[in-house]
């Protein structure tokens, strides 16, 4: 059983920071479920659901006793942090995030990897590099605002129930994933 203060964890960070990979590793270390918000959100052929459809999916997924939740979606903060214990913020440098995101986008474009089961959603060179909906462009646009938002949120008394962990490098992430830190 996971340590009582490590039951419901939201991993956040700019697109390309490695939230999904880190979340899966942390869930494995803790022996609890990992929930990917993008998998709950995105429908077949990049369908963008209304909040009336998305929020119930998220609430149902969070009914579990323990979880690691991978994802930002600022408009869901009230839902996901209502019963959350921790927020782990992957706050890497802009250069690191863009390097990781660029490598990931190229790999996914080449492999045509389906991003979420049964959706048919794939990254393509066109979407990654030549579209207004480019994930690279999204990361460029949101990097600074995410940093301001999470810095302010950590200091906001509204979220006093949340233990914020800010990890600024892959080395800090590796250290945090040490199973010895999370024993009962």
N, C-alpha and C positions, 0 to 999 in steps of 0.2 A: 504494500500500500504506500502511496506517495506521502511525503511529509505534509502535514495539515496546512502549512502555509503555501504549498505548491500544488494546489488543486485546480485552479482555474486561471490560466495564464494567456494573455493576449500578446503576441509578438507583432510589433509594428515597425515600420521603416519605409523609406522611399522605395519605389519600384526598383528592383535590381539589387537590393541590399542583401538578399539571401534569406528572406523571411521563411519561405516554404521549406528550404533545406534545413535551416536552423530549427524550425518548429517540429519537423519530423524527428530530428535527432533528439531534441529535448523530450518529446513525447515518448520516444524509445527509452531514454534514460529513466524517465519517471514511470514508465509502464502504464501510460494513459493514452487516450485517443487524441489524435491530431485532426483538427477541423480546418479545412482550407476555405476561406470566405469566397475566393474567386470561383471555386467549384459550386458553392451554394448560389452564387450570383448569376454567372453566365449560363445562358441557355443555348440551345442548339443554334448553330449558324450565327453566333454572336448576338443572340437575342438579349436585349437590355430590359429586364423585368421592372415593373413598377415597385415602389417600396411596399405597396400593399401585398405583393407576392413575395418579395425578398425577405422582409422582416419576419414573417411567420416561419420561413425556412430556417432563418438564423436562430430564432427563439426555440424552435424544436431541437435543433442541433445542440443548443446550450443547456438543454434540460438534463444532460448527463451530469453525474456527480463530479467528474474530473475531466479536464480537457486542456489542450493547448490549441489556441485559436490563432491562425495565421491570417493577418490582414488588418488594413486600416479602416476604410469606409467610415469617414468621420461622422456621417449622419447616423451611424449605428452605435455610437459611444454609449448612449443611455442604456441600450439593450445589453451590450457585451460587458460593460463594466459594472452593471447593477450587482452582479454576484461574483465579479472577478476578484482575484487576490493580488495578481501581479500583472504588470505590463513590462515586457522586455523590449526596449527600443534599440534597434540596430542602427546606430548613428555613425555610419562610415563616411569617409571623405567623398566629395563629389567625384573626384577622379576614380576612386575605387569603385563606386557604384556604377559609373558610366562604363568602366572597363568590364565589369561583371555583366552588365546588361547588354553591352555590345556583343560579348562572347556568347551569351545565352541566346540572343536574338539570331545571330548567325547560325549557331548550332541548331536551333529549333526550325529555322527556315530551311536548312539543308535536310534535316531528318524528317520534316513534316510530322513531327510528334504531335499527337492529339493532346491538347493541354488538359482537358477534363473529360472523363469517360462519357461516351455517348453524346457528345456535343458537336463533334465534327469541327471544332475550333482549332485552327492551326495558325502559327505565325508564318508570315511570308516576308520575303525581302521587300515587296511593295509596301505592305503594312508597316514594317519596321522602319523603313528608310525613306519612303516617299509618300507618306500619308499624314494628314492632319491628326489622325488618331494613332500615330506612332507611339509605341511605348517609350522609345528614346526621348521623343519630344515631351511626353508626359512627365518623365523623370526630370528633365531639364526645367520644366515649368513648375514642378511641385517641390523640388529639393529644398529650397530656402523656406518656403511656406510651411512645409512639414517640420523643419527644424524649429521654426518660431512657434508653431502650434504645440509641439510636444514639450518644448522648454517651458512654455507658459502653463501647459496642462499639469506638468510635474509640480508646479508651485501653487496650483489652484486648490483651495480647501475643499471644493466640491468633490474632489477625488481623494480625500484623506484616507479612504478605505483601501486604496491601491498602493502597493509597494512598487515603485518604479525602479527599474534596473536599466541603466544606459550603458550599452556596450559599443565601444568606438573602434574596434578592430577585430579581425578574425582571430587573433591571439586571445583577446578577451572572451570571445565567443567560445573558443575551444576550452578555455579555463572554466567558464561557466557550465559547460556541458560535462564536466568531470562528475561522474556518478557519486564520488565521495562527498560532494557538496550537498547531495539531495537524499542522503540516507536518513532514516528515521532517527 
